[in-house]
């Protein structure tokens, strides 16, 4: 009887490859990791928008390439804005009250 009760408290995903207890929420470190990784991606996009222009070896080549082809700063800021909107939605979703 205890075995049936225990099985009723478990949820299976992916055909039984993953299981978790019913009523459990994601750990707080995982919720924070969602935000930190997304903010890291946004920061990377903004910092390296035009390439690694300050690099000791490749910097001159990157600058010459940018002069020849031009930059897409406006488009990259739009993409950054979309990433920021995604981060806001992700954080709201991750930290809202858990419902099973």
Biopython code that builds the backbone (N, CA, C, O; Angstrom):
import numpy as np
from Bio.PDB.StructureBuilder import StructureBuilder

atoms = [
    (1, "UNK", "N", (0.823, -1.193, 0.000)),
    (1, "UNK", "CA", (0.000, 0.000, 0.000)),
    (1, "UNK", "C", (0.863, 1.251, 0.000)),
    (1, "UNK", "O", (0.543, 2.237, -0.664)),
    (2, "UNK", "N", (1.961, 1.207, 0.749)),
    (2, "UNK", "CA", (2.859, 2.358, 0.763)),
    (2, "UNK", "C", (3.459, 2.608, -0.615)),
    (2, "UNK", "O", (3.695, 3.750, -1.007)),
    (3, "UNK", "N", (3.700, 1.521, -1.342)),
    (3, "UNK", "CA", (4.282, 1.658, -2.681)),
    (3, "UNK", "C", (3.320, 2.366, -3.625)),
    (3, "UNK", "O", (3.760, 3.197, -4.419)),
    (4, "UNK", "N", (2.019, 2.068, -3.568)),
    (4, "UNK", "CA", (1.021, 2.749, -4.392)),
    (4, "UNK", "C", (0.936, 4.224, -4.040)),
    (4, "UNK", "O", (0.850, 5.076, -4.923)),
    (5, "UNK", "N", (0.959, 4.523, -2.743)),
    (5, "UNK", "CA", (0.897, 5.921, -2.308)),
    (5, "UNK", "C", (2.105, 6.687, -2.821)),
    (5, "UNK", "O", (1.981, 7.825, -3.276)),
    (6, "UNK", "N", (3.265, 6.064, -2.747)),
    (6, "UNK", "CA", (4.483, 6.711, -3.214)),
    (6, "UNK", "C", (4.441, 6.940, -4.724)),
    (6, "UNK", "O", (4.878, 7.993, -5.187)),
    (7, "UNK", "N", (3.929, 5.988, -5.504)),
    (7, "UNK", "CA", (3.824, 6.145, -6.952)),
    (7, "UNK", "C", (2.837, 7.240, -7.338)),
    (7, "UNK", "O", (3.022, 7.909, -8.354)),
    (8, "UNK", "N", (1.787, 7.429, -6.532)),
    (8, "UNK", "CA", (0.812, 8.476, -6.824)),
    (8, "UNK", "C", (1.394, 9.862, -6.599)),
    (8, "UNK", "O", (0.897, 10.837, -7.163)),
    (9, "UNK", "N", (2.424, 9.966, -5.796)),
    (9, "UNK", "CA", (3.031, 11.254, -5.501)),
    (9, "UNK", "C", (4.116, 11.627, -6.495)),
    (9, "UNK", "O", (4.687, 12.712, -6.387)),
    (10, "UNK", "N", (4.421, 10.773, -7.454)),
    (10, "UNK", "CA", (5.463, 11.049, -8.438)),
    (10, "UNK", "C", (4.847, 11.386, -9.790)),
    (10, "UNK", "O", (3.853, 10.787, -10.200)),
    (11, "UNK", "N", (5.455, 12.356, -10.479)),
    (11, "UNK", "CA", (5.068, 12.681, -11.849)),
    (11, "UNK", "C", (6.204, 12.237, -12.754)),
    (11, "UNK", "O", (7.379, 12.396, -12.426)),
    (12, "UNK", "N", (5.836, 11.683, -13.889)),
    (12, "UNK", "CA", (6.848, 11.238, -14.849)),
    (12, "UNK", "C", (6.800, 12.111, -16.084)),
    (12, "UNK", "O", (5.730, 12.511, -16.543)),
    (13, "UNK", "N", (7.972, 12.399, -16.611)),
    (13, "UNK", "CA", (8.106, 13.164, -17.847)),
    (13, "UNK", "C", (8.950, 12.342, -18.814)),
    (13, "UNK", "O", (9.730, 11.485, -18.397)),
    (14, "UNK", "N", (8.792, 12.604, -20.079)),
    (14, "UNK", "CA", (9.615, 11.983, -21.121)),
    (14, "UNK", "C", (9.580, 10.466, -21.032)),
    (14, "UNK", "O", (10.616, 9.806, -21.124)),
    (15, "UNK", "N", (8.398, 9.924, -20.853)),
    (15, "UNK", "CA", (8.254, 8.476, -20.837)),
    (15, "UNK", "C", (8.930, 7.800, -19.655)),
    (15, "UNK", "O", (9.352, 6.650, -19.766)),
    (16, "UNK", "N", (9.039, 8.481, -18.539)),
    (16, "UNK", "CA", (9.634, 7.904, -17.349)),
    (16, "UNK", "C", (11.112, 8.198, -17.161)),
    (16, "UNK", "O", (11.711, 7.757, -16.180)),
    (17, "UNK", "N", (11.706, 8.937, -18.086)),
    (17, "UNK", "CA", (13.123, 9.269, -17.949)),
    (17, "UNK", "C", (13.370, 10.249, -16.810)),
    (17, "UNK", "O", (14.432, 10.240, -16.188)),
    (18, "UNK", "N", (12.373, 11.098, -16.542)),
    (18, "UNK", "CA", (12.497, 12.063, -15.444)),
    (18, "UNK", "C", (11.280, 11.924, -14.545)),
    (18, "UNK", "O", (10.157, 11.777, -15.027)),
    (19, "UNK", "N", (11.503, 11.971, -13.253)),
    (19, "UNK", "CA", (10.403, 11.927, -12.289)),
    (19, "UNK", "C", (10.623, 13.014, -11.250)),
    (19, "UNK", "O", (11.751, 13.419, -10.969)),
    (20, "UNK", "N", (9.508, 13.475, -10.688)),
    (20, "UNK", "CA", (9.589, 14.422, -9.578)),
    (20, "UNK", "C", (8.362, 14.233, -8.704)),
    (20, "UNK", "O", (7.353, 13.681, -9.143)),
    (21, "UNK", "N", (8.450, 14.681, -7.501)),
    (21, "UNK", "CA", (7.316, 14.601, -6.593)),
    (21, "UNK", "C", (6.313, 15.682, -6.965)),
    (21, "UNK", "O", (6.687, 16.790, -7.349)),
    (22, "UNK", "N", (5.035, 15.345, -6.844)),
    (22, "UNK", "CA", (3.988, 16.324, -7.121)),
    (22, "UNK", "C", (4.063, 17.430, -6.078)),
    (22, "UNK", "O", (4.311, 17.178, -4.899)),
    (23, "UNK", "N", (3.846, 18.651, -6.530)),
    (23, "UNK", "CA", (3.838, 19.791, -5.620)),
    (23, "UNK", "C", (5.200, 20.403, -5.371)),
    (23, "UNK", "O", (5.313, 21.315, -4.552)),
    (24, "UNK", "N", (6.239, 19.935, -6.045)),
    (24, "UNK", "CA", (7.564, 20.518, -5.843)),
    (24, "UNK", "C", (7.795, 21.636, -6.849)),
    (24, "UNK", "O", (7.323, 21.569, -7.984)),
    (25, "UNK", "N", (8.504, 22.633, -6.438)),
    (25, "UNK", "CA", (8.843, 23.764, -7.285)),
    (25, "UNK", "C", (10.327, 23.678, -7.638)),
    (25, "UNK", "O", (11.089, 22.951, -7.000)),
    (26, "UNK", "N", (10.719, 24.422, -8.651)),
    (26, "UNK", "CA", (12.131, 24.451, -9.037)),
    (26, "UNK", "C", (12.945, 25.112, -7.918)),
    (26, "UNK", "O", (12.449, 26.024, -7.257)),
    (27, "UNK", "N", (14.175, 24.670, -7.700)),
    (27, "UNK", "CA", (15.013, 25.280, -6.673)),
    (27, "UNK", "C", (15.316, 26.743, -7.012)),
    (27, "UNK", "O", (15.338, 27.124, -8.182)),
    (28, "UNK", "N", (15.545, 27.540, -5.997)),
    (28, "UNK", "CA", (15.774, 28.979, -6.190)),
    (28, "UNK", "C", (17.028, 29.243, -7.017)),
    (28, "UNK", "O", (17.054, 30.189, -7.805)),
    (29, "UNK", "N", (18.081, 28.416, -6.849)),
    (29, "UNK", "CA", (19.303, 28.640, -7.620)),
    (29, "UNK", "C", (19.055, 28.451, -9.112)),
    (29, "UNK", "O", (19.689, 29.114, -9.933)),
    (30, "UNK", "N", (18.137, 27.552, -9.470)),
    (30, "UNK", "CA", (17.817, 27.348, -10.877)),
    (30, "UNK", "C", (17.048, 28.540, -11.432)),
    (30, "UNK", "O", (17.268, 28.953, -12.570)),
    (31, "UNK", "N", (16.151, 29.087, -10.630)),
    (31, "UNK", "CA", (15.407, 30.276, -11.052)),
    (31, "UNK", "C", (16.352, 31.460, -11.264)),
    (31, "UNK", "O", (16.219, 32.206, -12.234)),
    (32, "UNK", "N", (17.294, 31.619, -10.356)),
    (32, "UNK", "CA", (18.273, 32.709, -10.486)),
    (32, "UNK", "C", (19.181, 32.450, -11.683)),
    (32, "UNK", "O", (19.579, 33.389, -12.373)),
    (33, "UNK", "N", (19.510, 31.184, -11.934)),
    (33, "UNK", "CA", (20.370, 30.846, -13.069)),
    (33, "UNK", "C", (19.724, 31.240, -14.391)),
    (33, "UNK", "O", (20.418, 31.676, -15.309)),
    (34, "UNK", "N", (18.405, 31.092, -14.503)),
    (34, "UNK", "CA", (17.714, 31.531, -15.722)),
    (34, "UNK", "C", (18.008, 32.995, -16.000)),
    (34, "UNK", "O", (18.366, 33.359, -17.120)),
    (35, "UNK", "N", (17.858, 33.831, -14.989)),
    (35, "UNK", "CA", (18.058, 35.269, -15.149)),
    (35, "UNK", "C", (19.526, 35.602, -15.411)),
    (35, "UNK", "O", (19.823, 36.425, -16.277)),
    (36, "UNK", "N", (20.436, 34.982, -14.684)),
    (36, "UNK", "CA", (21.861, 35.292, -14.829)),
    (36, "UNK", "C", (22.370, 34.897, -16.218)),
    (36, "UNK", "O", (23.112, 35.655, -16.842)),
    (37, "UNK", "N", (21.984, 33.740, -16.694)),
    (37, "UNK", "CA", (22.427, 33.295, -18.021)),
    (37, "UNK", "C", (21.862, 34.209, -19.106)),
    (37, "UNK", "O", (22.568, 34.570, -20.048)),
    (38, "UNK", "N", (20.596, 34.580, -18.974)),
    (38, "UNK", "CA", (19.992, 35.490, -19.956)),
    (38, "UNK", "C", (20.644, 36.865, -19.935)),
    (38, "UNK", "O", (20.890, 37.451, -20.989)),
    (39, "UNK", "N", (20.925, 37.380, -18.748)),
    (39, "UNK", "CA", (21.608, 38.676, -18.653)),
    (39, "UNK", "C", (23.021, 38.586, -19.214)),
    (39, "UNK", "O", (23.513, 39.547, -19.806)),
    (40, "UNK", "N", (23.672, 37.456, -19.038)),
    (40, "UNK", "CA", (24.996, 37.251, -19.630)),
    (40, "UNK", "C", (24.940, 37.291, -21.147)),
    (40, "UNK", "O", (25.821, 37.864, -21.789)),
    (41, "UNK", "N", (23.907, 36.684, -21.724)),
    (41, "UNK", "CA", (23.745, 36.712, -23.183)),
    (41, "UNK", "C", (23.501, 38.132, -23.675)),
    (41, "UNK", "O", (24.055, 38.535, -24.698)),
    (42, "UNK", "N", (22.685, 38.889, -22.964)),
    (42, "UNK", "CA", (22.419, 40.282, -23.340)),
    (42, "UNK", "C", (23.687, 41.124, -23.236)),
    (42, "UNK", "O", (23.974, 41.934, -24.118)),
    (43, "UNK", "N", (24.438, 40.932, -22.167)),
    (43, "UNK", "CA", (25.693, 41.672, -21.998)),
    (43, "UNK", "C", (26.679, 41.332, -23.106)),
    (43, "UNK", "O", (27.327, 42.222, -23.657)),
    (44, "UNK", "N", (26.795, 40.057, -23.433)),
    (44, "UNK", "CA", (27.692, 39.635, -24.507)),
    (44, "UNK", "C", (27.294, 40.283, -25.831)),
    (44, "UNK", "O", (28.153, 40.733, -26.590)),
    (45, "UNK", "N", (26.003, 40.328, -26.102)),
    (45, "UNK", "CA", (25.517, 40.934, -27.338)),
    (45, "UNK", "C", (25.901, 42.409, -27.421)),
    (45, "UNK", "O", (26.362, 42.877, -28.462)),
    (46, "UNK", "N", (25.714, 43.124, -26.343)),
    (46, "UNK", "CA", (26.003, 44.563, -26.348)),
    (46, "UNK", "C", (27.512, 44.819, -26.410)),
    (46, "UNK", "O", (27.959, 45.686, -27.160)),
    (47, "UNK", "N", (28.292, 44.078, -25.635)),
    (47, "UNK", "CA", (29.737, 44.319, -25.575)),
    (47, "UNK", "C", (30.410, 43.970, -26.903)),
    (47, "UNK", "O", (31.271, 44.711, -27.376)),
    (48, "UNK", "N", (30.024, 42.851, -27.501)),
    (48, "UNK", "CA", (30.670, 42.408, -28.732)),
    (48, "UNK", "C", (29.783, 42.633, -29.960)),
    (48, "UNK", "O", (29.807, 41.845, -30.906)),
    (49, "UNK", "N", (29.014, 43.698, -29.933)),
    (49, "UNK", "CA", (28.094, 44.007, -31.018)),
    (49, "UNK", "C", (28.817, 44.168, -32.359)),
    (49, "UNK", "O", (28.326, 43.709, -33.390)),
    (50, "UNK", "N", (29.948, 44.801, -32.344)),
    (50, "UNK", "CA", (30.704, 45.042, -33.573)),
    (50, "UNK", "C", (31.966, 44.195, -33.658)),
    (50, "UNK", "O", (32.878, 44.516, -34.419)),
    (51, "UNK", "N", (32.024, 43.142, -32.902)),
    (51, "UNK", "CA", (33.191, 42.278, -32.920)),
    (51, "UNK", "C", (34.165, 42.656, -31.824)),
    (51, "UNK", "O", (33.931, 43.590, -31.057)),
    (52, "UNK", "N", (35.235, 41.934, -31.761)),
    (52, "UNK", "CA", (36.255, 42.150, -30.734)),
    (52, "UNK", "C", (37.283, 43.152, -31.269)),
    (52, "UNK", "O", (38.393, 42.775, -31.645)),
    (53, "UNK", "N", (36.905, 44.410, -31.296)),
    (53, "UNK", "CA", (37.731, 45.446, -31.920)),
    (53, "UNK", "C", (38.974, 45.789, -31.111)),
    (53, "UNK", "O", (39.922, 46.341, -31.670)),
    (54, "UNK", "N", (39.005, 45.486, -29.824)),
    (54, "UNK", "CA", (40.153, 45.829, -28.974)),
    (54, "UNK", "C", (41.150, 44.688, -28.832)),
    (54, "UNK", "O", (42.122, 44.819, -28.087)),
    (55, "UNK", "N", (40.938, 43.585, -29.517)),
    (55, "UNK", "CA", (41.836, 42.440, -29.409)),
    (55, "UNK", "C", (43.199, 42.801, -30.001)),
    (55, "UNK", "O", (43.283, 43.488, -31.019)),
    (56, "UNK", "N", (44.255, 42.332, -29.352)),
    (56, "UNK", "CA", (45.615, 42.693, -29.772)),
    (56, "UNK", "C", (45.937, 42.194, -31.177)),
    (56, "UNK", "O", (46.566, 42.918, -31.949)),
    (57, "UNK", "N", (45.528, 40.991, -31.526)),
    (57, "UNK", "CA", (45.875, 40.421, -32.834)),
    (57, "UNK", "C", (44.804, 40.684, -33.892)),
    (57, "UNK", "O", (45.103, 41.159, -34.988)),
    (58, "UNK", "N", (43.559, 40.370, -33.553)),
    (58, "UNK", "CA", (42.479, 40.450, -34.538)),
    (58, "UNK", "C", (41.794, 41.801, -34.595)),
    (58, "UNK", "O", (41.035, 42.060, -35.528)),
    (59, "UNK", "N", (42.034, 42.651, -33.644)),
    (59, "UNK", "CA", (41.331, 43.924, -33.555)),
    (59, "UNK", "C", (41.405, 44.767, -34.813)),
    (59, "UNK", "O", (40.403, 45.345, -35.232)),
    (60, "UNK", "N", (42.578, 44.843, -35.418)),
    (60, "UNK", "CA", (42.761, 45.637, -36.629)),
    (60, "UNK", "C", (41.949, 45.042, -37.774)),
    (60, "UNK", "O", (41.334, 45.778, -38.545)),
    (61, "UNK", "N", (41.942, 43.723, -37.888)),
    (61, "UNK", "CA", (41.173, 43.064, -38.943)),
    (61, "UNK", "C", (39.672, 43.274, -38.752)),
    (61, "UNK", "O", (38.942, 43.495, -39.719)),
    (62, "UNK", "N", (39.222, 43.204, -37.515)),
    (62, "UNK", "CA", (37.801, 43.404, -37.230)),
    (62, "UNK", "C", (37.403, 44.832, -37.554)),
    (62, "UNK", "O", (36.336, 45.062, -38.123)),
    (63, "UNK", "N", (38.238, 45.788, -37.202)),
    (63, "UNK", "CA", (37.939, 47.191, -37.509)),
    (63, "UNK", "C", (37.899, 47.424, -39.013)),
    (63, "UNK", "O", (37.035, 48.151, -39.503)),
    (64, "UNK", "N", (38.817, 46.819, -39.747)),
    (64, "UNK", "CA", (38.820, 46.961, -41.201)),
    (64, "UNK", "C", (37.567, 46.315, -41.804)),
    (64, "UNK", "O", (36.970, 46.866, -42.730)),
    (65, "UNK", "N", (37.174, 45.168, -41.290)),
    (65, "UNK", "CA", (35.954, 44.516, -41.766)),
    (65, "UNK", "C", (34.731, 45.385, -41.495)),
    (65, "UNK", "O", (33.855, 45.518, -42.350)),
    (66, "UNK", "N", (34.674, 45.979, -40.295)),
    (66, "UNK", "CA", (33.547, 46.857, -39.965)),
    (66, "UNK", "C", (33.489, 48.076, -40.880)),
    (66, "UNK", "O", (32.403, 48.505, -41.270)),
    (67, "UNK", "N", (34.650, 48.637, -41.228)),
    (67, "UNK", "CA", (34.676, 49.783, -42.141)),
    (67, "UNK", "C", (34.205, 49.390, -43.533)),
    (67, "UNK", "O", (33.514, 50.159, -44.202)),
    (68, "UNK", "N", (34.580, 48.195, -43.968)),
    (68, "UNK", "CA", (34.216, 47.754, -45.317)),
    (68, "UNK", "C", (32.738, 47.376, -45.421)),
    (68, "UNK", "O", (32.113, 47.622, -46.452)),
    (69, "UNK", "N", (32.184, 46.791, -44.387)),
    (69, "UNK", "CA", (30.816, 46.283, -44.471)),
    (69, "UNK", "C", (29.803, 47.149, -43.743)),
    (69, "UNK", "O", (28.608, 47.049, -44.019)),
    (70, "UNK", "N", (30.239, 47.985, -42.833)),
    (70, "UNK", "CA", (29.306, 48.777, -42.032)),
    (70, "UNK", "C", (28.853, 47.998, -40.806)),
    (70, "UNK", "O", (29.181, 46.824, -40.637)),
    (71, "UNK", "N", (28.112, 48.663, -39.977)),
    (71, "UNK", "CA", (27.633, 48.029, -38.749)),
    (71, "UNK", "C", (26.111, 47.996, -38.754)),
    (71, "UNK", "O", (25.462, 48.696, -39.530)),
    (72, "UNK", "N", (25.570, 47.191, -37.898)),
    (72, "UNK", "CA", (24.116, 47.060, -37.776)),
    (72, "UNK", "C", (23.698, 47.359, -36.340)),
    (72, "UNK", "O", (22.964, 46.585, -35.726)),
    (73, "UNK", "N", (24.164, 48.477, -35.815)),
    (73, "UNK", "CA", (23.891, 48.799, -34.415)),
    (73, "UNK", "C", (22.400, 48.896, -34.128)),
    (73, "UNK", "O", (21.938, 48.395, -33.102)),
    (74, "UNK", "N", (21.650, 49.523, -35.002)),
    (74, "UNK", "CA", (20.213, 49.659, -34.777)),
    (74, "UNK", "C", (19.529, 48.312, -34.649)),
    (74, "UNK", "O", (18.742, 48.091, -33.728)),
    (75, "UNK", "N", (19.827, 47.419, -35.567)),
    (75, "UNK", "CA", (19.249, 46.075, -35.527)),
    (75, "UNK", "C", (19.675, 45.336, -34.258)),
    (75, "UNK", "O", (18.867, 44.648, -33.634)),
    (76, "UNK", "N", (20.928, 45.478, -33.886)),
    (76, "UNK", "CA", (21.418, 44.781, -32.701)),
    (76, "UNK", "C", (20.760, 45.314, -31.429)),
    (76, "UNK", "O", (20.506, 44.547, -30.500)),
    (77, "UNK", "N", (20.484, 46.604, -31.377)),
    (77, "UNK", "CA", (19.771, 47.147, -30.222)),
    (77, "UNK", "C", (18.327, 46.648, -30.189)),
    (77, "UNK", "O", (17.776, 46.428, -29.111)),
    (78, "UNK", "N", (17.714, 46.468, -31.347)),
    (78, "UNK", "CA", (16.368, 45.884, -31.383)),
    (78, "UNK", "C", (16.404, 44.451, -30.859)),
    (78, "UNK", "O", (15.547, 44.056, -30.069)),
    (79, "UNK", "N", (17.386, 43.681, -31.293)),
    (79, "UNK", "CA", (17.537, 42.312, -30.791)),
    (79, "UNK", "C", (17.796, 42.331, -29.284)),
    (79, "UNK", "O", (17.245, 41.506, -28.554)),
    (80, "UNK", "N", (18.625, 43.260, -28.813)),
    (80, "UNK", "CA", (18.872, 43.391, -27.380)),
    (80, "UNK", "C", (17.608, 43.739, -26.613)),
    (80, "UNK", "O", (17.391, 43.247, -25.505)),
    (81, "UNK", "N", (16.770, 44.593, -27.205)),
    (81, "UNK", "CA", (15.489, 44.920, -26.580)),
    (81, "UNK", "C", (14.579, 43.707, -26.491)),
    (81, "UNK", "O", (13.894, 43.513, -25.487)),
    (82, "UNK", "N", (14.569, 42.891, -27.539)),
    (82, "UNK", "CA", (13.769, 41.660, -27.506)),
    (82, "UNK", "C", (14.288, 40.704, -26.432)),
    (82, "UNK", "O", (13.506, 40.051, -25.741)),
    (83, "UNK", "N", (15.604, 40.630, -26.300)),
    (83, "UNK", "CA", (16.182, 39.791, -25.247)),
    (83, "UNK", "C", (15.791, 40.327, -23.871)),
    (83, "UNK", "O", (15.486, 39.546, -22.969)),
    (84, "UNK", "N", (15.796, 41.649, -23.701)),
    (84, "UNK", "CA", (15.402, 42.248, -22.419)),
    (84, "UNK", "C", (13.941, 41.933, -22.100)),
    (84, "UNK", "O", (13.610, 41.626, -20.954)),
    (85, "UNK", "N", (13.070, 42.007, -23.098)),
    (85, "UNK", "CA", (11.665, 41.658, -22.885)),
    (85, "UNK", "C", (11.550, 40.188, -22.493)),
    (85, "UNK", "O", (10.782, 39.840, -21.596)),
    (86, "UNK", "N", (12.312, 39.325, -23.166)),
    (86, "UNK", "CA", (12.319, 37.900, -22.825)),
    (86, "UNK", "C", (12.774, 37.686, -21.380)),
    (86, "UNK", "O", (12.188, 36.881, -20.656)),
    (87, "UNK", "N", (13.810, 38.398, -20.966)),
    (87, "UNK", "CA", (14.320, 38.254, -19.596)),
    (87, "UNK", "C", (13.255, 38.653, -18.592)),
    (87, "UNK", "O", (13.071, 37.974, -17.582)),
    (88, "UNK", "N", (12.552, 39.741, -18.855)),
    (88, "UNK", "CA", (11.501, 40.194, -17.938)),
    (88, "UNK", "C", (10.403, 39.133, -17.823)),
    (88, "UNK", "O", (9.976, 38.793, -16.719)),
    (89, "UNK", "N", (9.952, 38.615, -18.965)),
    (89, "UNK", "CA", (8.911, 37.581, -18.944)),
    (89, "UNK", "C", (9.417, 36.326, -18.239)),
    (89, "UNK", "O", (8.684, 35.713, -17.462)),
    (90, "UNK", "N", (10.658, 35.943, -18.503)),
    (90, "UNK", "CA", (11.239, 34.748, -17.886)),
    (90, "UNK", "C", (11.312, 34.882, -16.376)),
    (90, "UNK", "O", (10.961, 33.948, -15.655)),
    (91, "UNK", "N", (11.760, 36.027, -15.889)),
    (91, "UNK", "CA", (11.889, 36.229, -14.441)),
    (91, "UNK", "C", (10.513, 36.248, -13.784)),
    (91, "UNK", "O", (10.336, 35.676, -12.709)),
    (92, "UNK", "N", (9.538, 36.899, -14.419)),
    (92, "UNK", "CA", (8.179, 36.896, -13.859)),
    (92, "UNK", "C", (7.649, 35.474, -13.794)),
    (92, "UNK", "O", (7.088, 35.068, -12.776)),
    (93, "UNK", "N", (7.819, 34.716, -14.865)),
    (93, "UNK", "CA", (7.340, 33.336, -14.910)),
    (93, "UNK", "C", (8.074, 32.471, -13.873)),
    (93, "UNK", "O", (7.444, 31.660, -13.196)),
    (94, "UNK", "N", (9.379, 32.635, -13.746)),
    (94, "UNK", "CA", (10.155, 31.789, -12.843)),
    (94, "UNK", "C", (9.837, 32.053, -11.373)),
    (94, "UNK", "O", (9.827, 31.126, -10.564)),
    (95, "UNK", "N", (9.579, 33.311, -11.026)),
    (95, "UNK", "CA", (9.403, 33.655, -9.623)),
    (95, "UNK", "C", (7.951, 33.800, -9.195)),
    (95, "UNK", "O", (7.683, 34.136, -8.041)),
    (96, "UNK", "N", (7.011, 33.555, -10.096)),
    (96, "UNK", "CA", (5.609, 33.636, -9.668)),
    (96, "UNK", "C", (5.269, 32.427, -8.806)),
    (96, "UNK", "O", (5.998, 31.435, -8.786)),
    (97, "UNK", "N", (4.168, 32.524, -8.106)),
    (97, "UNK", "CA", (3.756, 31.459, -7.201)),
    (97, "UNK", "C", (3.550, 30.161, -7.971)),
    (97, "UNK", "O", (2.953, 30.147, -9.047)),
    (98, "UNK", "N", (4.045, 29.095, -7.409)),
    (98, "UNK", "CA", (3.979, 27.773, -8.044)),
    (98, "UNK", "C", (2.577, 27.209, -7.916)),
    (98, "UNK", "O", (1.976, 27.241, -6.842)),
    (99, "UNK", "N", (2.057, 26.688, -9.034)),
    (99, "UNK", "CA", (0.784, 25.970, -9.049)),
    (99, "UNK", "C", (0.992, 24.645, -9.767)),
    (99, "UNK", "O", (1.613, 24.593, -10.828)),
    (100, "UNK", "N", (0.475, 23.591, -9.187)),
    (100, "UNK", "CA", (0.651, 22.264, -9.802)),
    (100, "UNK", "C", (-0.475, 21.977, -10.757)),
    (100, "UNK", "O", (-0.506, 20.911, -11.373)),
]
sb = StructureBuilder()
sb.init_structure("model")
sb.init_model(0)
sb.init_chain("A")
sb.init_seg("    ")
for serial, (resi, resn, name, xyz) in enumerate(atoms, 1):
    if name == "N":
        sb.init_residue(resn, " ", resi, " ")
    sb.init_atom(name, np.array(xyz, "f"), 0.0, 1.0, " ", f" {name:<3s}", serial, name[0])
structure = sb.get_structure()
